[in-house]
Amino acid sequence: MSDGSAPRPLRSAAGRPAPLSEVQFLTVSEVAARMRVSKMTVYRLVHGGELSAVRVGRSFRVPVHAVDDYLRAGLTDSA
């Protein structure tokens, strides 16, 4: 994360750490489509530490909650 804080731990609905079998991951292409941005933008967010991701071989997988958290943090109230 860009504010220097540690990434949010993966949690289950009950608030306990979620087993990895319950965590849903998205590809960079899926994240780009969901956010309606380019894949390069997603790579910049991952490399910049603004979006949490796991490296799998030469590619990345992004937890769904990380995308949701990023988008939620960017929401602004309009008057």
C-alpha positions in Angstrom: 0.0 0.0 0.0 1.2 3.4 -0.8 0.6 4.9 2.7 3.3 2.6 4.2 0.8 0.4 6.1 0.9 -3.4 5.9 -1.4 -5.1 3.5 -4.7 -6.2 4.9 -4.6 -9.8 6.0 -7.0 -12.2 4.2 -10.0 -12.6 6.4 -13.1 -14.8 6.3 -16.6 -13.5 6.8 -16.3 -14.3 10.5 -13.2 -12.0 10.8 -10.7 -14.8 11.2 -7.8 -15.3 8.8 -9.3 -16.9 5.7 -7.8 -20.1 4.4 -6.2 -19.7 1.0 -8.8 -22.1 -0.4 -11.5 -19.4 0.2 -9.6 -16.5 -1.3 -10.5 -15.7 -4.9 -7.8 -14.5 -7.2 -8.1 -12.5 -10.5 -5.6 -12.3 -13.3 -4.3 -8.9 -14.4 -6.6 -9.0 -17.4 -9.6 -9.7 -15.2 -8.7 -6.9 -12.8 -8.2 -4.5 -15.8 -11.7 -5.4 -17.1 -13.3 -5.0 -13.7 -11.7 -1.6 -13.1 -12.1 -0.6 -16.7 -8.4 0.4 -17.1 -5.6 -1.0 -19.1 -3.5 -4.0 -18.0 -0.5 -1.6 -17.9 -2.3 0.5 -15.2 -2.9 -2.7 -13.2 0.8 -3.6 -13.4 1.7 0.0 -12.3 -0.6 -0.3 -9.3 0.9 -3.7 -8.4 4.5 -2.6 -8.8 3.9 0.6 -7.0 2.5 -1.3 -4.0 -1.0 0.3 -4.3 -2.6 -3.1 -5.2 -1.7 -6.3 -3.4 -0.8 -9.2 -5.6 0.8 -12.6 -5.5 3.5 -13.6 -8.1 2.9 -16.9 -9.7 5.7 -17.7 -12.0 6.0 -14.8 -14.3 2.5 -13.5 -13.8 0.5 -12.0 -11.0 -2.8 -12.9 -9.2 -4.7 -10.3 -7.4 -7.1 -11.1 -4.5 -10.6 -9.9 -5.2 -10.7 -8.2 -1.8 -7.6 -6.1 -2.8 -9.4 -4.8 -5.9 -12.6 -4.0 -3.9 -10.5 -2.3 -1.1 -8.6 -0.2 -3.7 -11.8 0.9 -5.5 -13.6 1.6 -2.2 -10.7 3.8 -1.0 -11.0 5.8 -4.1 -14.7 6.6 -3.8 -15.5 10.2 -3.2 -18.7 11.9 -2.1 -20.2 14.2 -4.6 -22.4 17.1 -3.5 
